[in-house]
Amino acid sequence: MALILHAGKQNKNGYKALIAAEYVGVKVELAENFEMGVSNKTPEFLKMNPIGKVPVLETPEGPIFESNTIARYVTRLNADSSLFGSSLIEYGHIEQWIDFAATEIDANLARWLYPRLGYGVFLPPAEEAGIAAFKRSLGALNTHLASNTYLVGHAVTLADIIMTCNLYFGFSRGMTKSFTSEFPHVERYFWTMVNQPKFSKILGEVKQADVVPSPPSAKKPSQPKEAAKGKPKDEPKKETKKEAVKPKVEAVEEEEEAPKPKPKNPLDLLPPSKMVLDDWKRLYSNTKTNFREVAIKGFWDMYDPEGYSLWFCDYKYNDENTVSFVTLNKVGGFLQRMDLARKYAFGKMLVIGSEAPYKVKGLWLFRGPEIPQFIMDECYDMELYDWTKVDISDEAQKERVSQMIEDAEPFEGEGLLDAKCFK
Ligand SMILES: N[C@@H](CCC(=O)N[C@@H](CS)C(=O)NCC(=O)O)C(=O)O
C-alpha cells in the first residue's frame, strides 16, 4: 500500500521523499486534491503537523513532518538501499551534506530569493548579506565537486537528493546562468543530477531562470499580477509588503534591465562561405557505405578554412567519468544545450574506453575563425573542456579529424563506449 504525502505537485520539499522513494522502490503518492493554504489549514492536517506546513507523510504508525526527516524515513524502509552509503563514515558524510544543504544552501537561498518573491520583507543590506553567505556556501560546494561526481562516494545518496532539490528551487527561481557560471562544478553536478532518470521522473524538464525576480518595490504596476500567476501554489502566502528601498546589489540588478531587442548574430554578418553547413550535414547523414571515400572525402572537399574552424575538445575531468550512463548523460546534456548553435556548428563527441574512467573527446566545426562567443557565454559545458584549434596543415591532425567524424575504432588505441553526433 502506498504511503500518502501531503504536498502540492510543485513542492521541492515534497520532491525529496518522492525521489528517494524511486531509488528505494517504495510507493509514495501525493494526497489527492491537496490545495496549499486550504488543505494544510484544516484541523485534521494540524493534528498531523501543528505548524501547518507541508510536506507531511502519513505512515501506518502515524504522521511525520519535516521534509528531510520524511526522506530519511522513506529511505530506511528499504534496509538494502545504498542511499545512506556503505560505511559509517559515508553515513556521517551523507548527514553532513544533508545539514549543509539545509543550513548553508537552502537557508541562504531563502534569505536572497524569498523577499524578492514576496515571501518576506525586502531589505537590500539583508539581501547583500544573504547573497554573500550563499556564495560562500556555493564556493565550498563547488570546490568539493571539482573532484567528486557525487557528494559522497561513487553513487547517488540521499545527500544528493536533498541537495539537488534545494538547488532546484534556486536554479528555477533566480539563480540565472550569469550567477551560476561562477560555480561550474555545481552547475555540472546539478544538471547531471536532474537528468538522472529517477530525478527527472519527478522533476520533469528543469529550466534555469532567465532573470532574478524583481523585488516588490522595483516591479512595474502590472508586474505583481504576473508574478502571482507564476507563483507555485505551494509557497507561503505573501506577507504584507513594507516600503522597500532600491537594492544596491549589482549582480542581481544586472538581470533586471528591460529586455533589449535581439541583435543579429555576428556570425550572420561574416563574408559568405563556399561551405554550406547543411550540405555537409546532409552528406554525413545520407552516407551509409564507403564512408571514408564519400563522406570524409566530401568533407575535405567542402571544408572552407576561411569561413569555418575545426576544434578538438578534451573533457577536463575524465577521472570523474566512473559510471558509464552518467558519462553518457553528461555528453547528451551538452549536445542538448548546444541546440542554440545548430545553424553554426557540427560536432562529434566520443566516449572512449571499455572501462571506467571513460575519456570524453570531441571534434567541432564552428562558423568563423574562433569558437563563437555566444556559445562560450551560453553553454556552460564549454568551460569543462580544453579546446585546441585544429591545424589543418598537419596531416596527423587532419587524420584525427577524419577518424573522429567516422567513429573509427579503435580510436587512439581504445574502443568506443559511444559516439554522438551534433548536426
Ligand atoms: N523545514 C520544513 C519547511 C516546510 C515549509 O516551509 N513548507 C512551506 C511550503 S514549501 C509551507 O508549508 N509553508 C506554509 C506556511 O508557511 O504556512 C520542511 O523542510 O519540511
The ligand as a Tripos MOL2 file, in Angstrom:
@<TRIPOS>MOLECULE
LIG
   20    19     1     0     0
SMALL
NO_CHARGES

@<TRIPOS>ATOM
      1 N1         11.5240   22.7690    7.3010 N.3       1 LIG1
      2 C1         10.2860   22.4490    6.6320 C.3       1 LIG1
      3 C2          9.8350   23.6240    5.7960 C.3       1 LIG1
      4 C3          8.4840   23.4100    5.2500 C.3       1 LIG1
      5 C4          7.9320   24.6390    4.5750 C.2       1 LIG1
      6 O1          8.3850   25.7750    4.7670 O.2       1 LIG1
      7 N2          6.8910   24.4200    3.7850 N.am      1 LIG1
      8 C5          6.2440   25.5130    3.1160 C.3       1 LIG1
      9 C6          5.9710   25.1390    1.6820 C.3       1 LIG1
     10 S1          7.4370   24.7310    0.8010 S.3       1 LIG1
     11 C7          4.9060   25.7250    3.8270 C.2       1 LIG1
     12 O2          4.2380   24.7850    4.1830 O.2       1 LIG1
     13 N3          4.5200   26.9650    4.0280 N.am      1 LIG1
     14 C8          3.2710   27.2960    4.5960 C.3       1 LIG1
     15 C9          3.3730   28.2260    5.7670 C.2       1 LIG1
     16 O3          4.4810   28.7810    5.9790 O.co2     1 LIG1
     17 O4          2.3620   28.3810    6.4100 O.co2     1 LIG1
     18 C10        10.4980   21.1910    5.7450 C.2       1 LIG1
     19 O5         11.5940   21.0160    5.2120 O.co2     1 LIG1
     20 O6          9.5590   20.4080    5.6100 O.co2     1 LIG1
@<TRIPOS>BOND
     1     1     2 1
     2     2     3 1
     3     2    18 1
     4     3     4 1
     5     4     5 1
     6     5     6 2
     7     5     7 1
     8     7     8 1
     9     8     9 1
    10     8    11 1
    11     9    10 1
    12    11    12 2
    13    11    13 1
    14    13    14 1
    15    14    15 1
    16    15    16 2
    17    15    17 1
    18    18    19 2
    19    18    20 1
@<TRIPOS>SUBSTRUCTURE
     1 LIG1         1 GROUP 0 **** ****
